[in-house]
Structures are given as C-alpha cells and as structure tokens.
Amino acid sequence: MRFRTLQQLAEICTAESKSIGEFMLEEQARESGRSTEQEFRKMADYYQVMKEAVHKGLTEDTTSRSGLTGLDAQRVMSYMTGSVPSVGEEACRAMAFALSVSEVNASMGRIIATPTAGSCGIIPGVFVSAQQRFGWDDRRLVMGLFSAGAIGYVIANNSFVSGAEGGCQAEVGSAIGMASGAMVELRGGSPAQAVHAVGLALKNTLGLICDPVGGLVEIPCIVRNGFGAVNALAAADMALAGVQSAIPSDEVVQVMYEAGSAMPAKYRETAKGGLAQTPTGKHMMQELNLKKRSRDKK
C-alpha cells in the first residue's frame, strides 16, 4: 500500500482527486494482482452477507447457545415502530441493525468480521440503515466498504484491532472509526473530513476494556455494537459539519496503541476483570457451567 497513515491517505486521495474508496480499490487490486472488477465483486459478496445478517437478526430467533442473549434487535425495532425514539428513528434503526448482526454472530450465524467478529455489527448497522434511508444502490455501499477498509488498514498497522491485544477500544473503537470515516465519504464529504471523523470517533472509545462475561462474545459486546453504530453516525455528522479532530487522527491511533499496551491483562478479553467479574457476571457463568455439566452427563 502507498500509505501508512491517515494523513498520507487523505493527502494522496486529495492530490489524485479520488475518493478513499476508489483509491483503496485500486491499491487492493495492485497488491493482490487481481483486477479491480474481481476485487469489487469480492467486496460486493461481503456486503450481501452483511445485509443477510441484518435481515436474519430481525426475522429469526437469535437466542445464543448460552441463552444469555438474543432478540434485542427485534425489541428495539418494535420499540421504534411503536414509539418516538429519543435518538431519532434513523439512529435507532442503525442501532437495531447493529444489534441484529451481532446477535446473529452470537447465535452461530454467518457474519463478516469488520474488523473482528466482536465488532461485526457496527459497519452493517450504519451502512444498511443508511442505504434504506437514502436509497443508495449497492455499488455505492461497496465502495464505502473499501473506504472503511483503508481506515482499518491504517489502524491495524499502527495500533490494534484485537480485543485480546488492546481491549474493546481496538475492536468496537476501530469499527466506529471505520464506519464514521466511510459514512462521511458516502455522504459526499472530502477525504480530509473522513479522516477527521475517524479521530473524533476514536477519541471517545480510548481505554475501553474488553471484559466479556465468560469469554463469550455476547455480554457486553452486543450492546456495544448498538451504541457504536450511533456513535459512528454522530462522528460523521460532526466531521461533515466542519468539526475537526483537534488531536490529529494518527496521533489518536497512537494513543490507542499506548493505552492498549498499558492495559492490564485482565481487561483484555481474558474474562478476569470488568463486567465478567461482577457478582452477576460470575453467577451467569456458574449457571452456564452447571448446565454444561448436566448436558455432558446425559
């Protein structure tokens, strides 16, 4: 790739009069040795999986194998249709779609890791709800995925995208940054504005721990995806309004790396700290272990 930082990405795209998505598609083709048409079709297939996961989570039983989670996306959609959501209908729909995909993941359904399974709901939640709202065709959204991918590439190569390495800031945080930057571009914003959105988004998840109850990608992972979709929309709107990240986005990514490196191991996907070790979290796991032993005896 011809870029290592978000600043370089924005500068190259501006100089070459290309969107981040267009530039990333060309770079991906050059790196892989495949044509841009082949790379586009591959990404288009990924987007279809995302849309299918949104639909499945809203129409089928997503109760997880553990029984701890499921059907919250449908509860949110029901609430949205029967009430006036405090965050507004558009944000509420994005939240529901993000929950939907995350619940499909927890119930062993097919998803696309964006950038990980633990954060798989945020980009689909933002993209699919925006497509319904604005009437965009699939091609536009697929190009948005290339934009998100370019942002994720920078974060992965300068910080973390794994909760085991850098906490939930690395998973949910990265996904929020990717979704917000891509959303800016989808709405017609400039590469510079997209990069500012990434910094605005990441700043508000710095230090977020990874503390899944029992080590399962369910509690609190799923609800964090829902909140993450709403946060991504907020960061995109700020950037489109002209709000800039006072701390350059690349420096924010570096702080994510520093915070993740300093984070105690118990807060990095080990289930030895945080919500996983609350009295209720421990009780949940005791109940699950009892059920497991009972099944094993049969």
Buried (B, 14 or more C-beta within 10 A) or exposed (E): BEBEBBBBBBBBBEEEEBBBBBBBBBBBBEEEEBEEEEBBEEBBEBBEBBBBBBBBBBEBEBBBEBEBBBBBBBEBBEEBEEEEBEBEEBBBBBBBBBBBBBBBBBBEBEBBBBBBBBBBBBBBBBBBBBBBEEEBEEEBBBBBBBBBBBBBBBBBEBBBBBBBBBBBBBBBBBBBBBBBBBBBBBBEBBBBBBBBBBBBBBBBBBBBBBBBBBEBBBBBBBBBBBBBBBBBBBBBBBBBEEBBBEBBBBBBBBBBBEBBEEBEEBBBBBBBBBBBBEEEBEEBBEEBEEEEEEEEEE
